[in-house]
């Protein structure tokens, strides 16, 4: 009974590790999306500030596009998206490896049970053989006693 409970606990721990990795990937992805939205909002706010100072909107957008918007968009996508993707992939790999090891453990348990059954069967057969040998020895002893009794009675 205790062995089965321990197996269930191990299974829960491995699944929970995968779940933790999935949740971490989701959180990192949400942070990345929030940072992306923040950078786009900051770009629009900066353009609005320059336009209110008297610069033309097209010139401001053109100059800030390469210096502020592209790095502000690429960073959250590459950094946070990459980390989220890696966490998700590690979670998937962990889940598949856990399933593989659980299958291996089950097959090993089945092999152990079959070996235990074979040992038990051999013990039963050995016990039967020992009982039969004892019976034969008893019969031999009885036969010897009866023969010696007959010989003793004939000699008297």
Phi, psi and omega in degrees: 000317180294324180298320180293320180295321178296320178298321178294319179297318178298317180297317179298318181297316182292320178292322181292328176296316177297318180296319178298319178295321177296317180294318178298319178298320179295316180296315179296321177296320179293319177297318178297318179295319178296319178295322177297313179297319179298317180295321178293318178297318179297321177298312180297321179295317180295317177299316178299321179296315180293322179294322180291338177276353175113001178279154179285144184296321182291322179292320180294314180298318181297319182282325181275346182300311183280333184267332184240314187286309182299313176296324180292334178271319184291323183298307181295324180292311183288310187286299184287323177294320178295317178296317179297319179295319179294317178299318179297316180295319178296322176298317178296314180298316179299318180296316180293319179294320178299316178298319180298313181293326177295319177295319179297316180296321179295318179293323177294321177297320178295320178296318179297317179297320180291322177294318177299320179295320178296317179298317179296317177298318178296321177297319178297316179296318179296321178296318178298318180295318179296318178297318179295319177298318178298318178298317179295319178297320177297317179296318179297317180297317179296319180295316179299316180296317181293322179293317180292326176293319178293319179294319178294321180287329179284326181284337180278000000 
